[in-house]
């Protein structure tokens, strides 16, 4: 059972959350811009590209149209894909777990092209390319 001190602390955190300017009052998916549009209690609107958010990156437009705002207003829930998005984390630049964000960053970096990268690839090709992997018996 919770102590009075724990209950008071929980009530205080709840009041701080309810007074936060990062609480959502409306959310919708805009198919034209391919963004989740979130209206905050402060009047600010966020346009979030689903492709950069863990849990939403592979969702279809139909799956993104049904959005529920969590009771405290600090999160969004997408029932069609059972995905949650924490609004304060998005505002802080965290669109997923550290592991997921690192993988996405590496994927984007690996697909980047430059003259140096192209030249290095051509030079490697002249040397016979990447060595063949040893066959496992």
C-alpha positions in Angstrom: 0.0 0.0 0.0 1.2 3.5 -0.9 2.2 5.9 1.9 0.8 9.4 2.2 4.1 10.8 1.0 4.0 8.6 -2.2 0.4 9.6 -2.9 1.2 13.3 -2.4 4.1 13.0 -4.8 2.0 11.2 -7.4 -0.7 13.9 -7.1 2.0 16.6 -7.6 3.3 14.9 -10.7 -0.2 14.6 -12.1 -0.8 18.3 -11.5 2.5 19.2 -13.2 1.5 17.0 -16.2 -1.9 18.6 -16.4 -0.3 22.1 -16.4 2.3 21.2 -19.0 2.1 23.1 -22.3 3.1 19.8 -24.0 -0.3 18.3 -23.5 -2.1 17.3 -26.7 -5.7 18.4 -27.2 -6.1 17.1 -30.8 -4.3 14.8 -33.2 -4.9 13.7 -36.7 -3.1 12.2 -39.7 -2.7 14.4 -42.7 -2.4 12.2 -45.7 -1.4 15.1 -48.0 1.7 16.0 -46.0 2.1 12.5 -44.6 2.4 13.9 -41.1 0.8 13.3 -37.8 -0.5 16.7 -36.7 -0.7 17.3 -33.0 -2.3 20.4 -31.5 -0.9 21.2 -28.0 -2.8 23.0 -25.3 -0.5 26.0 -25.9 -1.8 26.3 -29.4 1.4 25.0 -31.0 0.9 22.4 -33.8 3.5 19.7 -34.4 3.8 18.0 -37.7 5.5 14.7 -37.1 6.7 12.5 -40.0 5.8 8.9 -39.0 8.9 7.6 -40.8 11.2 8.9 -38.1 9.1 7.5 -35.1 9.6 4.0 -33.8 6.4 2.0 -34.1 5.0 4.3 -36.8 7.8 4.1 -39.4 6.2 1.1 -41.2 2.6 2.0 -40.7 0.2 2.7 -43.5 -1.8 5.8 -43.9 -5.0 3.8 -42.9 -3.3 2.6 -39.7 -2.3 6.2 -38.8 -5.7 7.7 -39.1 -7.1 6.3 -35.8 -5.3 8.3 -33.1 -6.2 8.4 -29.4 -4.8 11.0 -27.0 -3.8 9.5 -23.7 -5.9 10.6 -20.6 -3.1 13.0 -19.4 -2.6 14.3 -22.9 1.1 13.6 -22.9 0.9 10.7 -25.4 -0.7 9.4 -28.5 -2.0 5.8 -29.0 -2.4 4.2 -32.4 -4.7 1.2 -31.8 -4.4 -0.3 -35.3 -0.7 -0.9 -34.7 -0.7 -0.9 -30.9 1.9 1.9 -30.8 2.4 4.6 -28.3 4.2 8.0 -28.8 5.3 10.1 -25.8 5.0 13.7 -26.8 7.6 15.2 -24.4 10.2 12.7 -25.8 9.4 13.7 -29.4 9.9 17.4 -28.3 13.3 16.4 -26.8 14.3 14.7 -30.1 13.8 11.1 -29.0 11.7 9.3 -31.6 12.4 5.8 -30.2 14.8 3.7 -28.1 18.5 4.5 -28.4 19.1 1.2 -30.2 16.3 1.9 -32.8 17.5 5.5 -33.3 21.2 4.4 -33.8 20.1 1.7 -36.3 18.1 4.3 -38.3 20.9 6.8 -38.2 23.3 4.1 -39.4 21.0 3.0 -42.2 20.7 6.6 -43.5 24.4 7.2 -43.2 25.2 4.0 -45.0 22.9 4.9 -47.9 24.6 8.3 -48.3 26.8 8.8 -51.4 29.7 11.1 -52.0 32.5 11.3 -54.6 35.0 9.9 -52.0 32.8 7.0 -51.2 32.2 6.3 -54.9 36.0 6.5 -55.7 36.8 4.2 -52.8 34.3 1.6 -54.0 35.7 1.7 -57.6 39.3 1.3 -56.2 38.2 -1.6 -54.1 36.5 -3.2 -57.2 39.8 -3.0 -59.1 41.5 -5.0 -56.4 39.0 -7.8 -56.8 36.3 -6.4 -54.5 35.3 -7.7 -51.1 36.8 -11.0 -50.2 34.5 -14.1 -50.5 33.2 -15.5 -47.3 34.6 -18.8 -46.3 32.1 -21.7 -46.8 31.0 -23.3 -43.6 31.1 -27.1 -43.8 
